Amino acid sequence: MASQDVSLLLIKVLLSGVVGLFVGSFLNVVIYRAPLGLSVSTPRSFCPTCDRQLTWWENIPVVSWLGLHGRCRTCHQSISIRYPLVESATGTIFALITWHWSGTIFAVPYCLLAATFIAVGLIEYGDQRAPVTLAAIGTGLAVVAMTMCAGWQHRWLMAIGSVIGTAIAVMAYVAVRDVDHSSAEPLGRGTSALLLLGAWTGGLGLAATAAGATAWIAVFSVCMACSWAMVRRAVTPEGSPLTLEPTLHPVVAAPLVTATVAAMTVSLWIGV
């Protein structure tokens, strides 16, 4: 790759990372409001303690949190470190996806899917149910973007695969939801994450889909085994609490989400 091409790619990666920071700021709003049934567009961002609306310079990703020393300038209550972490993670993930796709337009639909999954995953890990509409909207937008990119680059197999993957994921979502509702031992939270996984892997080809499915099954099995072990340890009189239980609980309690993280990572690594 010529040095000029490398420089252009680095610029695209950097710009994608900056966009990701601001998307991460919006995701913080979604993660807080969506489970409560609140609008994610109005009112503007506010302090959850004193309800004061934030000024524009208090909404600059990461920078504002650092400048305010992690506290509201009115009520001086601490602002969770989750906010800059989500912003930083989203920016990093956007940059990595753009690098993976060599700065091509196919980074756009995968960044959309990644952003939606971050919101869904963190809501679920926060011991809440993510609205299925959140995953559905993100998946729909990504599939439309994928189709447009495929038409632009004449790579229709990616669009067809993504649509087929989404259709299969919808059927899997319905099946898992029904099993979850009827079972005495539910599979856990995160069924809506399956919608995102179908669109994600479908566009990457059969090899990537197979690798992602293998990773999904393996991680899901481990999570279910850990969940069973922790429940068994808790109800056994002579048993002692697992030292890692507080750390593992959010991950194990949402095995569908955790397995989807593994599947998306592995499939993207394998996919071309």
Backbone as CSV, one residue per row, in Angstrom:
resi,resn,N_x,N_y,N_z,CA_x,CA_y,CA_z,C_x,C_y,C_z
1,MET,0.848,-1.197,0.000,0.000,0.000,0.000,0.883,1.246,0.000
2,ALA,0.613,2.164,-0.922,1.403,3.376,-1.033,1.221,4.242,0.203
3,SER,2.261,5.065,0.470,2.216,5.915,1.659,1.041,6.883,1.615
4,GLN,0.683,7.325,0.408,-0.461,8.234,0.276,-1.754,7.529,0.670
5,ASP,-1.880,6.257,0.266,-3.066,5.487,0.618,-3.129,5.248,2.122
6,VAL,-1.974,4.972,2.727,-1.927,4.767,4.173,-2.343,6.030,4.905
7,SER,-1.863,7.169,4.436,-2.205,8.448,5.073,-3.700,8.712,4.977
8,LEU,-4.276,8.428,3.799,-5.719,8.636,3.615,-6.511,7.708,4.530
9,LEU,-6.052,6.459,4.656,-6.730,5.508,5.534,-6.663,5.969,6.985
10,LEU,-5.515,6.458,7.404,-5.366,6.931,8.784,-6.280,8.116,9.062
11,ILE,-6.440,8.999,8.077,-7.345,10.141,8.234,-8.782,9.652,8.398
12,LYS,-9.166,8.664,7.575,-10.520,8.110,7.672,-10.740,7.446,9.024
13,VAL,-9.726,6.717,9.489,-9.836,6.047,10.784,-9.979,7.076,11.904
14,LEU,-9.185,8.133,11.835,-9.246,9.185,12.846,-10.605,9.872,12.846
15,LEU,-11.098,10.219,11.663,-12.399,10.876,11.570,-13.513,9.956,12.069
16,SER,-13.396,8.677,11.743,-14.388,7.715,12.213,-14.379,7.633,13.735
17,GLY,-13.181,7.666,14.320,-13.078,7.639,15.776,-13.718,8.857,16.419
18,VAL,-13.531,10.020,15.806,-14.132,11.252,16.338,-15.662,11.169,16.244
19,VAL,-16.152,10.702,15.097,-17.599,10.515,14.947,-18.110,9.550,16.014
20,GLY,-17.331,8.485,16.257,-17.709,7.510,17.266,-17.820,8.108,18.656
21,LEU,-16.973,9.068,18.975,-17.047,9.734,20.278,-18.397,10.431,20.458
22,PHE,-18.843,11.132,19.425,-20.122,11.840,19.517,-21.301,10.867,19.475
23,VAL,-21.159,9.790,18.699,-22.200,8.761,18.709,-22.286,8.130,20.095
24,GLY,-21.123,7.910,20.721,-21.104,7.363,22.074,-21.813,8.269,23.062
25,SER,-21.676,9.595,22.872,-22.375,10.551,23.731,-23.888,10.387,23.576
26,PHE,-24.342,10.188,22.337,-25.769,9.957,22.098,-26.208,8.620,22.682
27,LEU,-25.338,7.608,22.591,-25.687,6.294,23.131,-25.888,6.362,24.641
28,ASN,-25.128,7.217,25.314,-25.330,7.390,26.754,-26.755,7.845,27.052
29,VAL,-27.273,8.722,26.199,-28.661,9.188,26.364,-29.629,8.029,26.140
30,VAL,-29.366,7.257,25.087,-30.238,6.117,24.764,-30.230,5.097,25.897
31,ILE,-29.042,4.785,26.415,-28.911,3.782,27.476,-29.672,4.207,28.732
32,TYR,-29.661,5.503,29.014,-30.354,6.003,30.214,-31.862,6.099,30.001
33,ARG,-32.281,6.596,28.826,-33.700,6.914,28.630,-34.538,5.771,28.068
34,ALA,-33.972,4.982,27.167,-34.771,3.959,26.481,-35.462,2.990,27.441
35,PRO,-34.779,2.451,28.462,-35.469,1.538,29.376,-36.587,2.200,30.162
36,LEU,-36.521,3.535,30.313,-37.539,4.270,31.055,-38.692,4.717,30.170
37,GLY,-38.579,4.434,28.867,-39.624,4.835,27.943,-39.618,6.315,27.622
38,LEU,-38.489,6.984,27.851,-38.382,8.423,27.589,-37.887,8.673,26.169
39,SER,-38.201,9.842,25.644,-37.722,10.236,24.329,-36.205,10.417,24.363
40,VAL,-35.536,9.955,23.310,-34.079,10.109,23.254,-33.677,11.407,22.555
41,SER,-34.671,12.147,22.075,-34.364,13.384,21.348,-34.704,14.642,22.143
42,THR,-35.722,14.585,22.952,-36.115,15.739,23.771,-36.445,15.272,25.180
43,PRO,-36.159,16.082,26.188,-35.424,17.349,26.119,-33.931,17.107,25.915
44,ARG,-33.170,18.201,25.858,-31.725,18.080,25.735,-31.172,17.390,26.964
45,SER,-29.904,16.988,26.865,-29.255,16.283,27.975,-29.345,17.102,29.252
46,PHE,-29.583,16.405,30.359,-29.738,17.086,31.639,-29.071,16.266,32.734
47,CYS,-28.816,16.930,33.863,-28.256,16.241,35.014,-29.364,15.419,35.664
48,PRO,-29.182,14.109,35.840,-30.242,13.291,36.432,-30.506,13.593,37.903
49,THR,-29.608,14.345,38.540,-29.786,14.671,39.959,-30.549,15.975,40.154
50,CYS,-30.091,17.061,39.488,-30.741,18.365,39.677,-31.615,18.774,38.494
51,ASP,-31.655,17.961,37.441,-32.506,18.180,36.261,-32.129,19.413,35.443
52,ARG,-30.971,20.003,35.689,-30.560,21.166,34.896,-30.092,20.722,33.518
53,GLN,-30.589,21.411,32.473,-30.145,21.090,31.126,-28.689,21.504,30.942
54,LEU,-27.946,20.664,30.269,-26.520,20.903,30.082,-26.279,21.837,28.909
55,THR,-25.256,22.658,29.026,-24.869,23.540,27.927,-24.081,22.737,26.895
56,TRP,-23.838,23.337,25.737,-23.159,22.604,24.661,-21.758,22.187,25.074
57,TRP,-21.085,23.050,25.837,-19.705,22.713,26.189,-19.626,21.667,27.299
58,GLU,-20.763,21.356,27.914,-20.799,20.262,28.888,-21.115,18.919,28.227
59,ASN,-21.308,18.958,26.903,-21.656,17.744,26.170,-20.554,17.285,25.227
60,ILE,-19.384,17.872,25.343,-18.272,17.443,24.495,-17.769,16.089,25.009
61,PRO,-17.760,15.076,24.151,-17.387,13.733,24.620,-16.032,13.710,25.329
62,VAL,-15.970,13.048,26.441,-14.769,12.814,27.254,-14.213,14.119,27.818
63,VAL,-14.011,15.121,26.952,-13.391,16.382,27.363,-14.202,17.056,28.462
64,SER,-15.521,17.111,28.293,-16.362,17.778,29.288,-16.286,17.069,30.630
65,TRP,-16.309,15.754,30.617,-16.239,14.994,31.869,-14.923,15.277,32.588
66,LEU,-13.845,15.314,31.834,-12.543,15.606,32.433,-12.488,17.038,32.942
67,GLY,-13.027,17.979,32.140,-12.999,19.377,32.538,-13.832,19.663,33.772
68,LEU,-14.917,18.914,33.942,-15.786,19.092,35.106,-15.357,18.212,36.281
69,HIS,-14.264,17.500,36.106,-13.745,16.600,37.149,-14.788,15.570,37.572
70,GLY,-15.611,15.165,36.583,-16.589,14.116,36.843,-17.726,14.526,37.762
71,ARG,-18.023,15.835,37.817,-19.109,16.306,38.695,-19.961,17.345,37.980
72,CYS,-21.239,17.395,38.360,-22.134,18.422,37.834,-21.707,19.770,38.402
73,ARG,-21.638,20.795,37.567,-21.161,22.091,38.052,-22.219,22.821,38.878
74,THR,-23.463,22.325,38.893,-24.520,22.952,39.687,-24.709,22.267,41.030
75,CYS,-25.009,20.967,41.003,-25.280,20.246,42.250,-24.046,19.524,42.787
76,HIS,-22.983,19.488,41.966,-21.698,18.885,42.368,-21.781,17.389,42.651
77,GLN,-22.871,16.772,42.193,-22.950,15.317,42.311,-22.049,14.672,41.263
78,SER,-21.496,13.528,41.609,-20.575,12.861,40.697,-21.301,12.367,39.446
79,ILE,-20.610,12.433,38.326,-21.116,11.921,37.050,-20.414,10.597,36.796
80,SER,-21.178,9.567,36.534,-20.615,8.230,36.385,-19.510,8.190,35.327
81,ILE,-18.463,7.445,35.640,-17.363,7.277,34.684,-17.823,6.475,33.473
82,ARG,-19.013,5.874,33.570,-19.550,5.136,32.427,-19.655,6.025,31.193
83,TYR,-19.969,7.302,31.383,-20.186,8.201,30.248,-18.936,8.354,29.378
84,PRO,-17.795,8.750,29.931,-16.610,8.844,29.070,-16.125,7.488,28.584
85,LEU,-16.373,6.430,29.349,-15.954,5.100,28.914,-16.746,4.646,27.692
86,VAL,-18.057,4.887,27.699,-18.884,4.531,26.547,-18.466,5.342,25.324
87,GLU,-18.218,6.627,25.520,-17.788,7.481,24.409,-16.449,7.018,23.842
88,SER,-15.504,6.728,24.725,-14.181,6.287,24.278,-14.258,4.932,23.583
89,ALA,-15.043,4.022,24.156,-15.170,2.685,23.568,-15.816,2.751,22.190
90,THR,-16.851,3.582,22.057,-17.523,3.708,20.760,-16.584,4.300,19.719
91,GLY,-15.831,5.323,20.100,-14.861,5.907,19.179,-13.815,4.899,18.754
92,THR,-13.330,4.108,19.701,-12.312,3.102,19.384,-12.870,2.031,18.462
93,ILE,-14.085,1.567,18.750,-14.706,0.530,17.926,-14.962,1.037,16.509
94,PHE,-15.434,2.266,16.374,-15.645,2.851,15.046,-14.331,2.902,14.272
95,ALA,-13.264,3.310,14.948,-11.957,3.396,14.289,-11.474,2.027,13.846
96,LEU,-11.646,1.017,14.694,-11.204,-0.341,14.358,-12.007,-0.919,13.193
97,ILE,-13.318,-0.664,13.183,-14.143,-1.151,12.078,-13.732,-0.488,10.770
98,THR,-13.481,0.802,10.816,-13.056,1.525,9.617,-11.713,1.003,9.130
99,TRP,-10.819,0.698,10.060,-9.518,0.134,9.692,-9.715,-1.247,9.058
100,HIS,-10.592,-2.041,9.638,-10.834,-3.388,9.116,-11.342,-3.335,7.686
101,TRP,-12.231,-2.400,7.403,-12.802,-2.279,6.065,-11.968,-1.374,5.154
102,SER,-10.750,-1.079,5.591,-9.795,-0.288,4.781,-10.366,1.063,4.366
103,GLY,-11.217,1.629,5.219,-11.762,2.946,4.951,-12.858,2.976,3.909
104,THR,-13.367,1.804,3.484,-14.429,1.777,2.479,-15.779,2.078,3.131
105,ILE,-16.784,2.283,2.283,-18.096,2.670,2.790,-18.787,1.542,3.554
106,PHE,-18.268,0.318,3.451,-18.883,-0.780,4.198,-18.678,-0.630,5.702
107,ALA,-17.798,0.275,6.090,-17.636,0.547,7.524,-18.904,1.185,8.098
108,VAL,-19.669,1.884,7.254,-20.854,2.606,7.733,-21.909,1.661,8.324
109,PRO,-22.388,0.651,7.576,-23.401,-0.230,8.172,-22.887,-0.988,9.391
110,TYR,-21.600,-1.334,9.393,-21.079,-2.082,10.540,-20.888,-1.172,11.760
111,CYS,-20.616,0.083,11.538,-20.582,1.024,12.654,-21.987,1.231,13.214
112,LEU,-22.993,1.259,12.337,-24.383,1.377,12.791,-24.772,0.181,13.661
113,LEU,-24.416,-1.014,13.208,-24.721,-2.213,13.971,-23.979,-2.220,15.299
114,ALA,-22.707,-1.814,15.267,-21.906,-1.794,16.493,-22.484,-0.806,17.502
115,ALA,-22.871,0.383,17.032,-23.429,1.393,17.929,-24.727,0.899,18.565
116,THR,-25.580,0.273,17.749,-26.839,-0.246,18.280,-26.578,-1.341,19.303
117,PHE,-25.613,-2.196,19.004,-25.314,-3.289,19.932,-24.741,-2.767,21.246
118,ILE,-23.932,-1.720,21.187,-23.400,-1.129,22.420,-24.549,-0.679,23.318
119,ALA,-25.536,-0.003,22.714,-26.687,0.459,23.501,-27.479,-0.716,24.064
120,VAL,-27.800,-1.687,23.205,-28.571,-2.854,23.645,-27.807,-3.625,24.717
121,GLY,-26.522,-3.871,24.467,-25.728,-4.658,25.394,-25.582,-4.018,26.761
122,LEU,-25.323,-2.722,26.799,-25.132,-2.062,28.082,-26.441,-1.926,28.862
123,ILE,-27.548,-1.777,28.150,-28.843,-1.772,28.840,-29.080,-3.129,29.481
124,GLU,-28.805,-4.187,28.728,-29.014,-5.538,29.241,-28.050,-5.852,30.383
125,TYR,-26.807,-5.456,30.257,-25.833,-5.682,31.324,-26.161,-4.868,32.568
126,GLY,-26.931,-3.806,32.380,-27.367,-2.996,33.514,-28.592,-3.538,34.207
127,ASP,-28.914,-4.809,33.938,-30.025,-5.505,34.586,-31.376,-4.923,34.176
128,GLN,-31.469,-4.469,32.910,-32.725,-3.963,32.369,-32.971,-4.619,31.021
129,ARG,-34.186,-4.514,30.535,-34.539,-5.050,29.225,-34.429,-3.948,28.173
130,ALA,-33.668,-4.219,27.130,-33.577,-3.264,26.029,-34.814,-3.390,25.154
131,PRO,-35.447,-2.285,24.796,-36.623,-2.365,23.916,-36.246,-3.009,22.590
132,VAL,-37.059,-3.946,22.123,-36.751,-4.613,20.863,-36.771,-3.625,19.705
133,THR,-37.537,-2.532,19.871,-37.578,-1.519,18.812,-36.212,-0.887,18.591
134,LEU,-35.405,-0.803,19.646,-34.071,-0.235,19.523,-33.217,-1.088,18.590
135,ALA,-33.214,-2.400,18.826,-32.451,-3.303,17.971,-33.036,-3.349,16.558
136,ALA,-34.361,-3.304,16.461,-35.015,-3.382,15.158,-34.687,-2.165,14.299
137,ILE,-34.730,-0.978,14.899,-34.418,0.244,14.149,-32.962,0.240,13.704
138,GLY,-32.053,-0.098,14.613,-30.634,-0.139,14.261,-30.343,-1.155,13.180
139,THR,-30.970,-2.336,13.278,-30.766,-3.372,12.266,-31.321,-2.935,10.919
140,GLY,-32.516,-2.355,10.941,-33.131,-1.901,9.697,-32.299,-0.849,8.989
141,LEU,-31.813,0.135,9.742,-30.977,1.178,9.145,-29.688,0.586,8.574
142,ALA,-29.107,-0.366,9.299,-27.853,-0.973,8.845,-28.062,-1.791,7.572
143,VAL,-29.169,-2.526,7.496,-29.441,-3.323,6.296,-29.667,-2.420,5.091
144,VAL,-30.382,-1.315,5.299,-30.574,-0.352,4.209,-29.227,0.220,3.770
145,ALA,-28.392,0.592,4.741,-27.064,1.126,4.416,-26.223,0.078,3.706
146,MET,-26.323,-1.183,4.165,-25.574,-2.270,3.538,-25.990,-2.442,2.081
147,THR,-27.280,-2.373,1.827,-27.793,-2.526,0.462,-27.305,-1.394,-0.430
148,MET,-27.322,-0.170,0.099,-26.841,0.971,-0.678,-25.350,0.843,-0.975
149,CYS,-24.584,0.414,0.029,-23.136,0.235,-0.174,-22.859,-0.873,-1.178
150,ALA,-23.632,-1.951,-1.092,-23.457,-3.064,-2.020,-23.749,-2.631,-3.453
151,GLY,-24.799,-1.818,-3.628,-25.116,-1.308,-4.950,-24.026,-0.405,-5.481
152,TRP,-23.456,0.404,-4.593,-22.396,1.331,-4.997,-21.128,0.586,-5.419
153,GLN,-20.810,-0.492,-4.675,-19.581,-1.239,-4.927,-19.816,-2.513,-5.761
154,HIS,-21.049,-2.739,-6.164,-21.405,-3.936,-6.941,-21.017,-5.218,-6.204
155,ARG,-21.322,-5.250,-4.912,-21.071,-6.437,-4.099,-22.404,-6.883,-3.489
156,TRP,-23.283,-7.330,-4.371,-24.642,-7.636,-3.958,-24.729,-8.825,-3.017
157,LEU,-23.729,-9.708,-3.052,-23.773,-10.865,-2.153,-23.771,-10.432,-0.687
158,MET,-23.103,-9.321,-0.391,-23.089,-8.825,0.985,-24.488,-8.393,1.412
159,ALA,-25.179,-7.681,0.537,-26.533,-7.224,0.861,-27.485,-8.411,0.988
160,ILE,-27.379,-9.363,0.049,-28.259,-10.541,0.098,-27.997,-11.338,1.369
161,GLY,-26.710,-11.523,1.693,-26.361,-12.267,2.906,-26.874,-11.578,4.158
162,SER,-26.782,-10.258,4.179,-27.247,-9.508,5.339,-28.758,-9.626,5.505
163,VAL,-29.482,-9.564,4.402,-30.943,-9.698,4.457,-31.331,-11.101,4.912
164,ILE,-30.667,-12.130,4.356,-30.960,-13.510,4.750,-30.616,-13.718,6.227
165,GLY,-29.455,-13.193,6.643,-29.056,-13.315,8.042,-30.056,-12.653,8.976
166,THR,-30.572,-11.507,8.568,-31.567,-10.808,9.388,-32.856,-11.604,9.474
167,ALA,-33.274,-12.187,8.352,-34.501,-12.986,8.343,-34.370,-14.194,9.269
168,ILE,-33.222,-14.863,9.213,-32.989,-16.015,10.092,-32.962,-15.560,11.551
169,ALA,-32.341,-14.395,11.787,-32.268,-13.873,13.157,-33.646,-13.541,13.716
170,VAL,-34.531,-13.039,12.869,-35.894,-12.739,13.315,-36.590,-14.020,13.757
171,MET,-36.412,-15.095,12.975,-37.022,-16.375,13.346,-36.415,-16.903,14.641
172,ALA,-35.097,-16.747,14.783,-34.431,-17.194,16.008,-34.900,-16.374,17.199
173,TYR,-35.087,-15.077,17.003,-35.562,-14.209,18.068,-36.938,-14.655,18.560
174,VAL,-37.832,-14.945,17.627,-39.186,-15.372,17.997,-39.131,-16.691,18.751
175,ALA,-38.301,-17.625,18.260,-38.203,-18.937,18.901,-37.620,-18.832,20.305
176,VAL,-36.535,-18.068,20.452,-35.892,-17.929,21.756,-36.805,-17.189,22.727
177,ARG,-37.512,-16.189,22.239,-38.427,-15.437,23.101,-39.534,-16.339,23.634
178,ASP,-40.057,-17.199,22.746,-41.120,-18.108,23.178,-40.609,-19.115,24.205
179,VAL,-39.410,-19.640,23.972,-38.815,-20.574,24.922,-38.546,-19.873,26.247
180,ASP,-38.057,-18.654,26.162,-37.726,-17.890,27.364,-38.963,-17.629,28.217
181,HIS,-40.096,-17.353,27.564,-41.317,-17.041,28.290,-41.960,-18.291,28.904
182,SER,-41.755,-19.439,28.263,-42.420,-20.655,28.720,-41.552,-21.507,29.638
183,SER,-40.252,-21.199,29.719,-39.343,-22.035,30.491,-39.281,-21.589,31.947
184,ALA,-39.116,-22.578,32.845,-38.952,-22.255,34.268,-37.557,-21.689,34.535
185,GLU,-36.633,-21.980,33.625,-35.267,-21.460,33.741,-34.955,-20.674,32.472
186,PRO,-35.325,-19.402,32.403,-35.159,-18.611,31.190,-33.703,-18.491,30.771
187,LEU,-33.518,-18.242,29.473,-32.168,-18.145,28.922,-31.467,-16.863,29.333
188,GLY,-32.205,-15.914,29.838,-31.592,-14.654,30.233,-31.958,-13.535,29.277
189,ARG,-31.446,-12.367,29.564,-31.796,-11.187,28.776,-30.998,-11.147,27.472
190,GLY,-31.454,-10.297,26.560,-30.652,-10.030,25.372,-31.138,-10.673,24.099
191,THR,-32.401,-11.097,24.036,-32.887,-11.747,22.823,-32.830,-10.805,21.613
192,SER,-33.012,-9.508,21.838,-32.990,-8.561,20.722,-31.615,-8.449,20.078
193,ALA,-30.571,-8.862,20.798,-29.217,-8.819,20.231,-29.083,-9.762,19.050
194,LEU,-29.942,-10.787,18.997,-29.882,-11.738,17.891,-30.174,-11.070,16.550
195,LEU,-31.034,-10.058,16.558,-31.358,-9.350,15.314,-30.108,-8.710,14.719
196,LEU,-29.307,-8.101,15.580,-28.083,-7.441,15.131,-27.066,-8.465,14.637
197,LEU,-27.002,-9.602,15.316,-26.034,-10.630,14.933,-26.318,-11.168,13.539
198,GLY,-27.585,-11.362,13.205,-27.929,-11.883,11.886,-27.485,-10.959,10.768
199,ALA,-27.763,-9.675,10.915,-27.359,-8.706,9.893,-25.838,-8.598,9.812
200,TRP,-25.185,-8.672,10.973,-23.723,-8.541,11.045,-23.021,-9.685,10.320
201,THR,-23.323,-10.908,10.699,-22.623,-12.061,10.134,-23.058,-12.358,8.705
202,GLY,-24.334,-12.094,8.400,-24.837,-12.418,7.072,-24.062,-11.749,5.955
203,GLY,-23.620,-10.531,6.180,-22.894,-9.816,5.139,-21.438,-10.197,5.009
204,LEU,-20.944,-11.024,5.921,-19.513,-11.365,5.932,-19.186,-12.668,5.222
205,GLY,-20.193,-13.400,4.805,-19.934,-14.643,4.094,-20.104,-15.874,4.970
206,LEU,-20.102,-17.042,4.311,-20.381,-18.294,5.008,-19.299,-18.662,6.017
207,ALA,-18.033,-18.467,5.653,-16.941,-18.837,6.558,-17.006,-18.026,7.844
208,ALA,-17.223,-16.724,7.700,-17.316,-15.861,8.878,-18.545,-16.195,9.707
209,THR,-19.647,-16.498,9.032,-20.872,-16.866,9.750,-20.675,-18.151,10.536
210,ALA,-20.021,-19.139,9.913,-19.762,-20.409,10.597,-18.859,-20.202,11.805
211,ALA,-17.818,-19.385,11.644,-16.910,-19.107,12.764,-17.639,-18.368,13.881
212,GLY,-18.485,-17.410,13.493,-19.256,-16.674,14.488,-20.232,-17.564,15.225
213,ALA,-20.873,-18.469,14.494,-21.826,-19.389,15.124,-21.117,-20.311,16.113
214,THR,-19.922,-20.771,15.744,-19.146,-21.634,16.644,-18.781,-20.895,17.922
215,ALA,-18.328,-19.650,17.761,-17.969,-18.836,18.927,-19.196,-18.574,19.791
216,TRP,-20.331,-18.315,19.137,-21.574,-18.045,19.872,-21.965,-19.235,20.731
217,ILE,-21.960,-20.412,20.144,-22.350,-21.627,20.866,-21.408,-21.887,22.038
218,ALA,-20.098,-21.720,21.799,-19.118,-21.989,22.845,-19.283,-21.036,24.022
219,VAL,-19.391,-19.733,23.741,-19.494,-18.740,24.814,-20.836,-18.852,25.523
220,PHE,-21.899,-19.088,24.778,-23.213,-19.257,25.397,-23.205,-20.452,26.351
221,SER,-22.579,-21.539,25.939,-22.510,-22.736,26.784,-21.740,-22.460,28.067
222,VAL,-20.630,-21.732,27.939,-19.828,-21.394,29.116,-20.631,-20.510,30.070
223,CYS,-21.333,-19.532,29.525,-22.139,-18.636,30.365,-23.227,-19.403,31.110
224,MET,-23.901,-20.301,30.411,-24.960,-21.071,31.055,-24.388,-21.990,32.129
225,ALA,-23.204,-22.562,31.866,-22.561,-23.421,32.863,-22.156,-22.614,34.096
226,CYS,-21.615,-21.414,33.872,-21.229,-20.545,34.994,-22.455,-20.117,35.796
227,SER,-23.543,-19.803,35.090,-24.769,-19.406,35.770,-25.291,-20.550,36.639
228,TRP,-25.272,-21.757,36.101,-25.728,-22.921,36.859,-24.845,-23.143,38.077
229,ALA,-23.526,-22.990,37.895,-22.593,-23.210,39.002,-22.790,-22.181,40.108
230,MET,-23.029,-20.915,39.726,-23.212,-19.876,40.737,-24.517,-20.063,41.494
231,VAL,-25.569,-20.454,40.781,-26.843,-20.706,41.456,-26.698,-21.898,42.401
232,ARG,-26.035,-22.937,41.958,-25.846,-24.128,42.784,-25.012,-23.805,44.021
233,ARG,-23.963,-23.008,43.849,-23.121,-22.626,44.977,-23.919,-21.798,45.976
234,ALA,-24.833,-20.957,45.459,-25.608,-20.084,46.344,-26.600,-20.865,47.194
235,VAL,-27.132,-21.971,46.653,-28.151,-22.714,47.395,-27.571,-23.873,48.199
236,THR,-26.256,-24.104,48.081,-25.624,-25.177,48.837,-25.144,-24.640,50.170
237,PRO,-25.624,-25.165,51.302,-25.271,-24.620,52.620,-23.768,-24.584,52.865
238,GLU,-23.065,-25.646,52.454,-21.634,-25.677,52.729,-20.824,-24.900,51.698
239,GLY,-21.504,-24.408,50.680,-20.787,-23.682,49.642,-20.432,-22.274,50.079
240,SER,-19.399,-21.716,49.478,-18.987,-20.342,49.751,-19.170,-19.535,48.483
241,PRO,-19.470,-18.248,48.595,-19.701,-17.434,47.402,-18.475,-17.433,46.493
242,LEU,-18.707,-17.434,45.193,-17.602,-17.347,44.245,-16.993,-15.959,44.314
243,THR,-15.679,-15.908,44.335,-15.004,-14.618,44.477,-15.227,-13.720,43.270
244,LEU,-15.462,-14.311,42.102,-15.638,-13.515,40.896,-17.110,-13.255,40.579
245,GLU,-18.022,-13.718,41.455,-19.443,-13.620,41.143,-19.910,-12.196,40.876
246,PRO,-19.549,-11.175,41.687,-20.007,-9.814,41.383,-19.560,-9.329,40.010
247,THR,-18.366,-9.754,39.585,-17.862,-9.343,38.280,-18.532,-10.120,37.159
248,LEU,-18.750,-11.416,37.386,-19.303,-12.270,36.347,-20.804,-12.126,36.179
249,HIS,-21.503,-11.686,37.216,-22.965,-11.706,37.182,-23.566,-11.001,35.972
250,PRO,-23.187,-9.748,35.657,-23.815,-9.104,34.493,-23.555,-9.861,33.201
251,VAL,-22.350,-10.433,33.065,-21.988,-11.146,31.844,-22.752,-12.456,31.736
252,VAL,-22.824,-13.174,32.846,-23.480,-14.478,32.859,-25.002,-14.334,32.801
253,ALA,-25.536,-13.265,33.411,-26.988,-13.078,33.455,-27.572,-12.745,32.091
254,ALA,-26.754,-12.315,31.165,-27.206,-12.017,29.805,-26.370,-12.826,28.819
255,PRO,-26.502,-14.158,28.836,-25.649,-15.003,27.990,-25.827,-14.758,26.505
256,LEU,-27.036,-14.377,26.091,-27.263,-14.101,24.675,-26.448,-12.902,24.214
257,VAL,-26.320,-11.897,25.079,-25.531,-10.714,24.746,-24.047,-11.053,24.711
258,THR,-23.578,-11.759,25.736,-22.165,-12.107,25.817,-21.747,-12.990,24.646
259,ALA,-22.596,-13.966,24.294,-22.294,-14.838,23.160,-22.279,-14.052,21.853
260,THR,-23.160,-13.057,21.756,-23.212,-12.239,20.544,-21.963,-11.377,20.407
261,VAL,-21.441,-10.869,21.520,-20.182,-10.115,21.475,-19.083,-10.974,20.866
262,ALA,-18.965,-12.209,21.341,-17.937,-13.118,20.831,-18.153,-13.422,19.350
263,ALA,-19.395,-13.691,18.976,-19.691,-14.051,17.591,-19.403,-12.897,16.634
264,MET,-19.773,-11.691,17.020,-19.532,-10.525,16.164,-18.037,-10.266,16.003
265,THR,-17.287,-10.409,17.091,-15.850,-10.173,17.036,-15.156,-11.194,16.161
266,VAL,-15.459,-12.466,16.371,-14.814,-13.538,15.618,-15.187,-13.461,14.134
267,SER,-16.464,-13.264,13.834,-16.895,-13.231,12.443,-16.270,-12.066,11.673
268,LEU,-16.150,-10.911,12.327,-15.534,-9.762,11.659,-14.055,-10.023,11.418
269,TRP,-13.422,-10.712,12.371,-11.996,-11.038,12.233,-11.779,-11.980,11.053
270,ILE,-12.711,-12.943,10.892,-12.583,-13.917,9.805,-13.042,-13.345,8.476
271,GLY,-14.084,-12.519,8.530,-14.690,-12.001,7.306,-13.767,-11.094,6.529
272,VAL,-14.007,-11.042,5.242,-13.174,-10.221,4.348,-13.869,-8.896,4.095
